[in-house]
Amino acid sequence: GTNWVEKQEKRRSFPKHPKSTVKAEKPQKTDQIIDKNTNLTYRDLKFRDPVIRDTMMLLTSRKRQKKGALLLLEGRRLIEDAIKSNLRLRKLFFSRSEDLEDVAEHLKAAPEAELFRITYRDLSLWSQLSTSPGLMAIFDRPKAIQSKAKNILPISVICDNIREPNNLGSVIRICAALPCREVLVMKGCTDPFDTKSLRGGAGGQFLIPIRYPVNWEELQDILPEENSVFVAENSLEKASQLTNQLPIDVAEFSIPGEGDTQHMTVIIGGETHGISEEGYGLMKLYKNSAC
């Protein structure tokens, strides 16, 4: 039979095909659709399309989570609140035209966002809620929220050991409603931009400055010198042991007027662990403080 060397010689003897001088054209996106009612352009994706899979995998990757680069929001109200607060919308996924119409007016402020219609099965598959509200959006995570509220109270709220997302969201919602100056979420708390935290906050995260995660060593550089610290502790025994004083039921203070340098800091502990020793240590650093 023909040996291996002869086969190689035959292959070399075949004429080579000349290289084409015509550049290969990139395939045109043929799945672009213009919605008749909103005049918005979107792509129609089939079930389990790689676009949504890759997006969600990127969102849930540990590296991305550590960097805090992206944010997942679900539901019309949260998405609208985020756009109003000038968060950058990257992608919007919806399953029904009616849901797109609901947010169409707000999408005018985010012309660079990519829109995708996907199956409700996909929405349910990737939703972090028990029932998908029909809209899912990917935003750049906010780095600095500027409060637009007037008459901001000179109060900073420190969240200490709050590990239940709904509880943290509720604290942020109340702080935004007052409104307080800022919320300091200490290291060890749950993520204030977790999906459940956002639901509990009802959009409060987009209305008030939030620092996260904060180390206790940083607080003296963050808080004003003229500052009183109040500790909200649900364990009287623990408070007495760590402060060598009896807790008080009512702390008397008046709301500072304009030009007053007085500032107050309230430390709120978690549902299980309560206020940490570092929290009580901070209280002892400032005069006119109480628990």
Contacts in CASP RR format, 6 or more apart in sequence:
PFRMAT RR
TARGET T0000
AUTHOR 0000-0000-0000
METHOD contacts of the structure
MODEL  1
GTNWVEKQEKRRSFPKHPKSTVKAEKPQKTDQIIDKNTNLTYRDLKFRDP
VIRDTMMLLTSRKRQKKGALLLLEGRRLIEDAIKSNLRLRKLFFSRSEDL
EDVAEHLKAAPEAELFRITYRDLSLWSQLSTSPGLMAIFDRPKAIQSKAK
NILPISVICDNIREPNNLGSVIRICAALPCREVLVMKGCTDPFDTKSLRG
GAGGQFLIPIRYPVNWEELQDILPEENSVFVAENSLEKASQLTNQLPIDV
AEFSIPGEGDTQHMTVIIGGETHGISEEGYGLMKLYKNSAC
29 43 0 8 1.000
31 43 0 8 1.000
31 44 0 8 1.000
31 45 0 8 1.000
32 41 0 8 1.000
32 42 0 8 1.000
32 43 0 8 1.000
33 41 0 8 1.000
33 42 0 8 1.000
33 43 0 8 1.000
33 44 0 8 1.000
33 117 0 8 1.000
34 40 0 8 1.000
34 41 0 8 1.000
35 41 0 8 1.000
35 42 0 8 1.000
35 97 0 8 1.000
35 100 0 8 1.000
37 97 0 8 1.000
37 101 0 8 1.000
37 104 0 8 1.000
38 100 0 8 1.000
38 101 0 8 1.000
38 104 0 8 1.000
38 107 0 8 1.000
40 100 0 8 1.000
40 104 0 8 1.000
40 107 0 8 1.000
40 115 0 8 1.000
41 115 0 8 1.000
42 94 0 8 1.000
42 100 0 8 1.000
42 115 0 8 1.000
42 116 0 8 1.000
42 117 0 8 1.000
43 51 0 8 1.000
43 114 0 8 1.000
43 115 0 8 1.000
43 116 0 8 1.000
43 117 0 8 1.000
44 116 0 8 1.000
44 117 0 8 1.000
45 51 0 8 1.000
45 52 0 8 1.000
45 116 0 8 1.000
45 117 0 8 1.000
45 118 0 8 1.000
45 119 0 8 1.000
45 122 0 8 1.000
46 119 0 8 1.000
47 118 0 8 1.000
47 119 0 8 1.000
47 121 0 8 1.000
47 122 0 8 1.000
48 122 0 8 1.000
49 118 0 8 1.000
49 122 0 8 1.000
51 116 0 8 1.000
52 93 0 8 1.000
52 116 0 8 1.000
52 118 0 8 1.000
52 122 0 8 1.000
52 126 0 8 1.000
55 91 0 8 1.000
55 138 0 8 1.000
56 126 0 8 1.000
58 64 0 8 1.000
58 70 0 8 1.000
59 70 0 8 1.000
59 72 0 8 1.000
59 138 0 8 1.000
64 70 0 8 1.000
68 141 0 8 1.000
69 140 0 8 1.000
69 141 0 8 1.000
70 90 0 8 1.000
70 138 0 8 1.000
70 139 0 8 1.000
70 140 0 8 1.000
70 141 0 8 1.000
71 82 0 8 1.000
71 87 0 8 1.000
71 138 0 8 1.000
71 139 0 8 1.000
71 140 0 8 1.000
71 141 0 8 1.000
71 142 0 8 1.000
71 193 0 8 1.000
72 128 0 8 1.000
72 136 0 8 1.000
72 137 0 8 1.000
72 138 0 8 1.000
72 195 0 8 1.000
73 79 0 8 1.000
73 82 0 8 1.000
73 136 0 8 1.000
73 137 0 8 1.000
73 139 0 8 1.000
73 198 0 8 1.000
74 127 0 8 1.000
74 128 0 8 1.000
74 129 0 8 1.000
74 132 0 8 1.000
74 133 0 8 1.000
74 134 0 8 1.000
74 135 0 8 1.000
74 136 0 8 1.000
74 137 0 8 1.000
74 195 0 8 1.000
75 133 0 8 1.000
75 134 0 8 1.000
75 135 0 8 1.000
75 136 0 8 1.000
76 99 0 8 1.000
76 102 0 8 1.000
76 103 0 8 1.000
76 133 0 8 1.000
76 135 0 8 1.000
77 202 0 8 1.000
77 203 0 8 1.000
78 198 0 8 1.000
78 199 0 8 1.000
78 203 0 8 1.000
79 89 0 8 1.000
79 92 0 8 1.000
79 103 0 8 1.000
79 106 0 8 1.000
79 135 0 8 1.000
79 137 0 8 1.000
80 103 0 8 1.000
80 106 0 8 1.000
81 203 0 8 1.000
81 204 0 8 1.000
81 206 0 8 1.000
81 207 0 8 1.000
82 89 0 8 1.000
82 137 0 8 1.000
82 139 0 8 1.000
82 206 0 8 1.000
83 89 0 8 1.000
83 106 0 8 1.000
83 107 0 8 1.000
83 109 0 8 1.000
83 110 0 8 1.000
84 106 0 8 1.000
84 109 0 8 1.000
84 206 0 8 1.000
85 142 0 8 1.000
85 145 0 8 1.000
85 206 0 8 1.000
85 207 0 8 1.000
87 139 0 8 1.000
87 140 0 8 1.000
87 142 0 8 1.000
87 206 0 8 1.000
88 110 0 8 1.000
88 139 0 8 1.000
88 140 0 8 1.000
89 107 0 8 1.000
89 110 0 8 1.000
89 113 0 8 1.000
89 137 0 8 1.000
89 138 0 8 1.000
89 139 0 8 1.000
90 113 0 8 1.000
90 114 0 8 1.000
90 138 0 8 1.000
90 139 0 8 1.000
90 140 0 8 1.000
91 113 0 8 1.000
91 114 0 8 1.000
91 115 0 8 1.000
91 116 0 8 1.000
91 137 0 8 1.000
91 138 0 8 1.000
92 103 0 8 1.000
92 107 0 8 1.000
92 113 0 8 1.000
92 114 0 8 1.000
92 115 0 8 1.000
92 116 0 8 1.000
92 135 0 8 1.000
92 136 0 8 1.000
92 137 0 8 1.000
92 138 0 8 1.000
93 116 0 8 1.000
93 117 0 8 1.000
93 118 0 8 1.000
93 122 0 8 1.000
93 123 0 8 1.000
93 135 0 8 1.000
93 136 0 8 1.000
93 137 0 8 1.000
94 100 0 8 1.000
94 115 0 8 1.000
94 116 0 8 1.000
94 117 0 8 1.000
94 118 0 8 1.000
94 134 0 8 1.000
94 135 0 8 1.000
94 136 0 8 1.000
95 117 0 8 1.000
95 118 0 8 1.000
95 119 0 8 1.000
95 120 0 8 1.000
95 122 0 8 1.000
95 123 0 8 1.000
95 134 0 8 1.000
96 120 0 8 1.000
96 134 0 8 1.000
97 117 0 8 1.000
99 134 0 8 1.000
99 135 0 8 1.000
100 115 0 8 1.000
100 117 0 8 1.000
102 135 0 8 1.000
103 135 0 8 1.000
107 113 0 8 1.000
107 115 0 8 1.000
120 132 0 8 1.000
120 134 0 8 1.000
123 132 0 8 1.000
123 134 0 8 1.000
123 136 0 8 1.000
124 131 0 8 1.000
124 132 0 8 1.000
126 136 0 8 1.000
127 136 0 8 1.000
128 195 0 8 1.000
128 196 0 8 1.000
129 195 0 8 1.000
129 199 0 8 1.000
141 193 0 8 1.000
142 205 0 8 1.000
142 206 0 8 1.000
144 209 0 8 1.000
145 205 0 8 1.000
145 206 0 8 1.000
145 207 0 8 1.000
145 208 0 8 1.000
145 209 0 8 1.000
145 210 0 8 1.000
146 209 0 8 1.000
147 179 0 8 1.000
147 181 0 8 1.000
147 207 0 8 1.000
147 208 0 8 1.000
147 209 0 8 1.000
148 207 0 8 1.000
149 176 0 8 1.000
149 179 0 8 1.000
149 207 0 8 1.000
149 208 0 8 1.000
152 179 0 8 1.000
152 180 0 8 1.000
152 181 0 8 1.000
153 178 0 8 1.000
153 179 0 8 1.000
153 180 0 8 1.000
153 181 0 8 1.000
153 255 0 8 1.000
154 181 0 8 1.000
154 256 0 8 1.000
154 260 0 8 1.000
154 262 0 8 1.000
154 263 0 8 1.000
154 264 0 8 1.000
155 178 0 8 1.000
155 180 0 8 1.000
155 181 0 8 1.000
155 263 0 8 1.000
155 264 0 8 1.000
155 265 0 8 1.000
155 266 0 8 1.000
156 180 0 8 1.000
156 181 0 8 1.000
156 182 0 8 1.000
156 183 0 8 1.000
156 184 0 8 1.000
156 222 0 8 1.000
156 223 0 8 1.000
156 263 0 8 1.000
156 264 0 8 1.000
156 265 0 8 1.000
156 266 0 8 1.000
157 171 0 8 1.000
157 175 0 8 1.000
157 180 0 8 1.000
157 182 0 8 1.000
157 183 0 8 1.000
157 184 0 8 1.000
157 265 0 8 1.000
157 266 0 8 1.000
157 267 0 8 1.000
157 268 0 8 1.000
158 184 0 8 1.000
158 186 0 8 1.000
158 214 0 8 1.000
158 219 0 8 1.000
158 265 0 8 1.000
158 266 0 8 1.000
158 267 0 8 1.000
158 268 0 8 1.000
158 279 0 8 1.000
158 282 0 8 1.000
159 168 0 8 1.000
159 171 0 8 1.000
159 183 0 8 1.000
159 184 0 8 1.000
159 185 0 8 1.000
159 186 0 8 1.000
159 189 0 8 1.000
159 192 0 8 1.000
159 268 0 8 1.000
159 269 0 8 1.000
159 270 0 8 1.000
160 186 0 8 1.000
160 189 0 8 1.000
160 267 0 8 1.000
160 268 0 8 1.000
160 269 0 8 1.000
160 270 0 8 1.000
160 274 0 8 1.000
160 275 0 8 1.000
160 276 0 8 1.000
160 278 0 8 1.000
160 279 0 8 1.000
161 186 0 8 1.000
161 188 0 8 1.000
161 189 0 8 1.000
161 269 0 8 1.000
161 270 0 8 1.000
161 272 0 8 1.000
161 273 0 8 1.000
161 274 0 8 1.000
161 275 0 8 1.000
161 276 0 8 1.000
162 168 0 8 1.000
162 171 0 8 1.000
162 185 0 8 1.000
162 189 0 8 1.000
162 190 0 8 1.000
162 268 0 8 1.000
162 269 0 8 1.000
162 270 0 8 1.000
162 271 0 8 1.000
163 188 0 8 1.000
163 189 0 8 1.000
163 190 0 8 1.000
163 270 0 8 1.000
163 271 0 8 1.000
163 272 0 8 1.000
163 273 0 8 1.000
164 190 0 8 1.000
164 270 0 8 1.000
164 271 0 8 1.000
165 190 0 8 1.000
165 191 0 8 1.000
165 194 0 8 1.000
165 195 0 8 1.000
165 196 0 8 1.000
165 197 0 8 1.000
165 200 0 8 1.000
166 196 0 8 1.000
166 197 0 8 1.000
166 199 0 8 1.000
166 200 0 8 1.000
167 270 0 8 1.000
167 271 0 8 1.000
168 185 0 8 1.000
168 189 0 8 1.000
168 190 0 8 1.000
168 192 0 8 1.000
168 197 0 8 1.000
169 192 0 8 1.000
169 197 0 8 1.000
169 198 0 8 1.000
169 199 0 8 1.000
169 200 0 8 1.000
169 201 0 8 1.000
169 204 0 8 1.000
169 205 0 8 1.000
170 200 0 8 1.000
170 201 0 8 1.000
171 183 0 8 1.000
171 268 0 8 1.000
172 183 0 8 1.000
172 192 0 8 1.000
172 197 0 8 1.000
172 200 0 8 1.000
172 201 0 8 1.000
172 204 0 8 1.000
172 205 0 8 1.000
172 208 0 8 1.000
172 210 0 8 1.000
173 200 0 8 1.000
173 201 0 8 1.000
173 202 0 8 1.000
173 203 0 8 1.000
173 204 0 8 1.000
175 183 0 8 1.000
175 208 0 8 1.000
176 201 0 8 1.000
176 203 0 8 1.000
176 204 0 8 1.000
176 205 0 8 1.000
176 207 0 8 1.000
176 208 0 8 1.000
179 207 0 8 1.000
179 208 0 8 1.000
180 208 0 8 1.000
181 209 0 8 1.000
181 263 0 8 1.000
182 208 0 8 1.000
182 209 0 8 1.000
182 210 0 8 1.000
182 211 0 8 1.000
183 192 0 8 1.000
183 208 0 8 1.000
183 209 0 8 1.000
183 210 0 8 1.000
183 211 0 8 1.000
184 211 0 8 1.000
184 214 0 8 1.000
184 219 0 8 1.000
184 222 0 8 1.000
185 192 0 8 1.000
185 210 0 8 1.000
185 211 0 8 1.000
185 212 0 8 1.000
185 213 0 8 1.000
185 214 0 8 1.000
186 213 0 8 1.000
186 214 0 8 1.000
186 215 0 8 1.000
186 216 0 8 1.000
186 276 0 8 1.000
187 213 0 8 1.000
187 214 0 8 1.000
187 215 0 8 1.000
188 213 0 8 1.000
189 212 0 8 1.000
189 213 0 8 1.000
190 197 0 8 1.000
191 197 0 8 1.000
191 212 0 8 1.000
192 205 0 8 1.000
192 210 0 8 1.000
192 212 0 8 1.000
193 205 0 8 1.000
193 212 0 8 1.000
197 205 0 8 1.000
198 205 0 8 1.000
211 222 0 8 1.000
214 222 0 8 1.000
216 278 0 8 1.000
216 279 0 8 1.000
216 282 0 8 1.000
219 282 0 8 1.000
220 285 0 8 1.000
223 263 0 8 1.000
223 265 0 8 1.000
224 261 0 8 1.000
224 263 0 8 1.000
226 261 0 8 1.000
226 262 0 8 1.000
226 263 0 8 1.000
227 263 0 8 1.000
227 264 0 8 1.000
227 265 0 8 1.000
227 286 0 8 1.000
228 253 0 8 1.000
228 262 0 8 1.000
228 263 0 8 1.000
228 264 0 8 1.000
228 265 0 8 1.000
228 286 0 8 1.000
228 287 0 8 1.000
228 288 0 8 1.000
228 289 0 8 1.000
228 290 0 8 1.000
229 264 0 8 1.000
229 265 0 8 1.000
229 266 0 8 1.000
229 267 0 8 1.000
229 282 0 8 1.000
229 283 0 8 1.000
229 285 0 8 1.000
229 286 0 8 1.000
229 289 0 8 1.000
230 251 0 8 1.000
230 264 0 8 1.000
230 265 0 8 1.000
230 266 0 8 1.000
230 267 0 8 1.000
230 283 0 8 1.000
230 289 0 8 1.000
230 290 0 8 1.000
230 291 0 8 1.000
231 239 0 8 1.000
231 266 0 8 1.000
231 267 0 8 1.000
231 275 0 8 1.000
231 279 0 8 1.000
231 280 0 8 1.000
231 283 0 8 1.000
231 289 0 8 1.000
231 290 0 8 1.000
231 291 0 8 1.000
232 266 0 8 1.000
232 267 0 8 1.000
232 268 0 8 1.000
232 269 0 8 1.000
232 275 0 8 1.000
232 291 0 8 1.000
233 239 0 8 1.000
233 247 0 8 1.000
233 269 0 8 1.000
233 274 0 8 1.000
233 275 0 8 1.000
233 291 0 8 1.000
234 269 0 8 1.000
234 274 0 8 1.000
235 274 0 8 1.000
236 247 0 8 1.000
238 274 0 8 1.000
238 275 0 8 1.000
239 247 0 8 1.000
239 275 0 8 1.000
239 280 0 8 1.000
239 291 0 8 1.000
240 246 0 8 1.000
240 247 0 8 1.000
242 275 0 8 1.000
242 277 0 8 1.000
242 280 0 8 1.000
243 280 0 8 1.000
243 283 0 8 1.000
243 284 0 8 1.000
243 291 0 8 1.000
245 291 0 8 1.000
247 290 0 8 1.000
247 291 0 8 1.000
248 290 0 8 1.000
248 291 0 8 1.000
251 290 0 8 1.000
253 264 0 8 1.000
256 262 0 8 1.000
256 263 0 8 1.000
265 282 0 8 1.000
265 286 0 8 1.000
267 275 0 8 1.000
267 279 0 8 1.000
267 282 0 8 1.000
267 283 0 8 1.000
269 275 0 8 1.000
269 276 0 8 1.000
275 291 0 8 1.000
280 291 0 8 1.000
283 289 0 8 1.000
283 290 0 8 1.000
283 291 0 8 1.000
END
